[in-house]
Amino acid sequence: MQNVIRKIFSGKFDDEVHSDFVKFSKGEFKNKYLIESKKQKDKWSIKTGSEFANFLVRKCLEGVNGSVNVKGVIVSTFNLRGEKEYLFNQGEKIKQFMGIKQLEVNSELNSEQIIGVMDQHPKAFFALSFKTDKHELKIKAKAPKSAKPSNKGNGEVSADFCSLKTNDEKIVEDLFFDFNKFTQIIVNHTLKINKIELPTDVEDPKEIREKSKRIGTVVRRVVVDGKEFIEERKFEA
């Protein structure tokens, strides 16, 4: 499994990339898919923006046998009550506001069950925190901010939505696929949506939005151990 940005820079535009970009309108979106990391002896300290939450939850749970203590929320626009009964204790709550539903999680859960729910509901947002033998993941228990075009300067923004301490080199290699040997690294992306290609023979507004193809470029700015590198890729997703 690769994260969305790595897929784009590898020329892979699958359903996951398309689904991740549905929330973006036409325009320029700065300070997206933020990542920061420091090497600490035999492990890495990593911080990211909210876009990497689902990726990190899944990667940290893969290969884990048994249960883990999980705390946080699952955010969606659809009914989560079935998952409440399937996964969680009766004490779990569902909050609703403006069509957004948040299922509060504070339970010992089987890792395969969580991944199963993620497979069944790929559009849900899994803001879950837990600890395994290799990972200590903390994600803010709230919905991410909606994507809006940038109209301000390109000032620095910190990656602070997800925090991970890990000794798993595979996660590091995936997030920092171009510079995976470092002491300190900061990665920042600007998305430029130049065109939105609408589907034909579709009348439902929701379906039009979900099936529309976004065409543009991603600019990846990397500062690794004090040196800056900028790379750009075109995409259709």
C-alpha positions in Angstrom: 0.0 0.0 0.0 1.3 3.4 -1.0 0.1 6.8 0.1 -1.7 9.0 -2.4 1.2 11.5 -3.0 3.6 8.6 -3.7 1.1 7.1 -6.2 0.9 10.4 -8.1 4.6 10.8 -8.3 4.8 7.2 -9.5 2.2 7.8 -12.2 -0.5 5.7 -10.5 -4.0 7.3 -10.6 -6.3 4.7 -9.1 -9.7 4.9 -7.3 -8.0 5.9 -4.0 -6.3 8.9 -5.6 -9.6 9.9 -7.2 -11.5 9.6 -4.0 -8.9 11.6 -2.1 -9.2 14.5 -4.6 -13.0 14.7 -4.8 -13.1 17.3 -2.0 -11.0 19.7 -4.1 -12.6 22.3 -6.4 -10.9 24.2 -9.1 -8.1 26.5 -7.8 -4.8 26.4 -6.0 -4.5 24.7 -2.6 -1.3 25.4 -0.6 0.1 23.6 2.4 -1.5 20.2 1.7 -0.3 16.7 2.6 2.2 18.2 5.1 4.9 15.9 6.6 7.7 16.5 9.0 10.1 14.0 10.6 13.2 13.7 12.8 15.5 10.7 13.1 15.9 9.7 16.8 18.4 6.9 17.4 16.6 3.7 16.3 13.2 5.3 15.5 11.6 8.2 13.8 9.3 10.9 15.0 6.8 11.9 12.3 4.1 14.5 12.1 1.6 14.9 9.2 -1.5 16.8 8.1 -4.9 15.2 8.3 -4.7 13.8 4.8 -2.5 10.9 6.0 -4.7 9.8 8.9 -6.3 6.8 7.2 -3.0 5.8 5.6 -1.3 5.8 9.0 -4.0 3.9 10.8 -4.0 1.2 8.2 -0.2 0.9 8.0 0.2 0.8 11.7 -2.4 -2.0 12.1 -1.2 -4.2 9.2 0.5 -7.3 10.6 -0.7 -6.7 14.1 -2.0 -9.9 15.8 -4.7 -9.6 18.4 -6.3 -6.5 19.9 -5.2 -2.9 20.5 -6.6 -0.2 22.7 -8.1 2.4 20.4 -9.4 5.9 21.1 -10.7 8.6 18.8 -13.5 9.1 16.3 -14.7 7.8 13.0 -16.1 10.6 10.9 -18.6 10.2 8.0 -21.7 11.5 6.3 -23.5 8.2 6.5 -25.0 6.1 9.3 -22.4 4.4 11.5 -24.8 2.7 13.8 -24.1 -0.7 12.2 -20.4 -0.3 12.9 -21.2 0.7 16.4 -23.0 -2.6 17.1 -20.4 -4.6 15.2 -17.2 -3.2 16.7 -17.8 -1.3 19.9 -19.2 -1.4 23.4 -22.6 0.0 24.1 -21.0 3.0 25.8 -19.8 4.4 22.5 -21.6 7.5 21.3 -22.5 9.0 17.9 -22.5 12.8 17.6 -24.2 14.6 14.6 -23.8 18.1 13.4 -24.6 19.6 9.9 -24.9 16.2 8.4 -21.5 15.0 9.7 -21.5 12.0 12.0 -18.8 11.2 14.6 -18.6 7.8 16.2 -16.6 8.1 19.4 -14.3 5.1 20.0 -12.7 4.0 23.2 -12.3 0.3 23.2 -10.0 -2.7 22.8 -10.5 -3.8 19.2 -9.2 -6.4 16.9 -6.9 -4.9 14.3 -8.5 -7.0 11.5 -11.9 -5.7 12.4 -10.8 -2.1 12.1 -9.2 -2.7 8.7 -12.4 -4.5 7.6 -14.5 -1.4 8.5 -11.9 0.7 6.6 -12.2 -1.5 3.6 -16.0 -1.3 3.7 -16.1 2.5 4.2 -13.1 4.0 2.4 -14.6 7.5 2.4 -14.9 7.6 6.2 -12.2 9.4 8.2 -10.5 7.3 10.9 -9.1 9.6 13.5 -7.9 6.8 15.8 -5.0 6.7 18.3 -3.3 3.6 19.6 0.0 1.9 20.4 1.5 -1.3 19.0 5.0 -2.9 19.3 6.3 -0.8 16.5 4.1 2.3 16.5 2.7 4.9 18.8 0.1 6.8 16.7 -1.8 9.9 17.9 -4.5 11.6 15.7 -6.7 14.5 16.7 -10.1 13.2 17.5 -12.1 15.5 15.1 -13.1 16.0 11.5 -10.5 17.6 9.2 -11.0 21.1 7.9 -12.7 21.4 4.5 -10.5 22.1 1.5 -10.5 25.7 0.3 -8.5 27.4 -2.4 -5.6 29.5 -1.1 -5.9 33.3 -1.2 -3.1 34.2 1.2 0.7 34.1 1.1 2.7 30.8 1.1 3.7 31.0 4.8 5.0 28.0 6.6 2.3 25.8 8.2 3.2 23.0 10.7 2.1 19.4 10.3 0.3 18.7 13.6 -2.8 16.6 13.0 -1.2 13.2 13.2 1.8 12.2 15.3 3.7 9.0 15.0 6.7 7.4 16.7 7.9 4.3 14.9 10.8 2.1 14.0 9.1 0.8 10.9 11.4 1.7 7.9 8.6 0.8 5.4 6.4 3.7 6.5 9.4 6.1 6.4 10.3 4.9 2.9 6.7 5.4 1.7 6.2 8.9 3.1 9.7 10.1 2.1 10.1 8.1 -1.1 12.5 10.6 -2.6 14.7 11.2 0.5 14.3 8.4 3.0 17.8 8.9 4.6 17.7 12.1 6.7 18.2 13.7 10.1 15.3 16.2 9.7 12.9 16.6 6.8 9.9 18.9 6.0 7.6 18.2 3.1 4.9 20.6 1.7 2.6 20.2 -1.3 0.7 22.7 -3.4 -2.2 21.3 -5.5 -3.2 23.2 -8.6 -6.5 22.1 -10.0 -6.6 23.6 -13.4 -9.6 21.8 -14.9 -12.6 19.7 -13.7 -13.9 17.3 -16.3 -17.5 16.4 -15.7 -19.0 13.0 -16.5 -21.5 12.6 -19.3 -25.0 11.2 -18.9 -25.1 11.9 -15.2 -27.8 14.2 -13.7 -27.5 13.7 -9.9 -25.4 16.6 -8.5 -23.7 14.3 -5.9 -22.9 11.7 -8.4 -21.5 14.4 -10.8 -19.2 15.7 -8.1 -18.0 12.2 -7.1 -17.3 11.1 -10.7 -15.7 14.3 -12.0 -12.1 14.1 -12.9 -9.6 16.7 -11.5 -6.8 17.7 -13.8 -3.7 19.6 -12.6 -0.3 19.4 -11.0 1.2 18.7 -7.6 4.2 20.7 -6.5 6.3 18.8 -3.9 8.7 21.0 -1.8 11.2 19.1 0.4 13.6 20.6 2.8 15.9 17.8 3.9 18.8 18.6 6.4 18.7 22.2 5.3 18.6 21.7 1.6 15.6 22.5 -0.5 14.3 20.4 -3.5 11.2 21.1 -5.6 9.5 18.6 -7.9 6.3 18.7 -9.9 3.9 16.1 -11.3 0.8 16.3 -13.5 -2.2 14.3 -12.5 -5.7 13.3 -13.7 -7.8 11.8 -10.9 
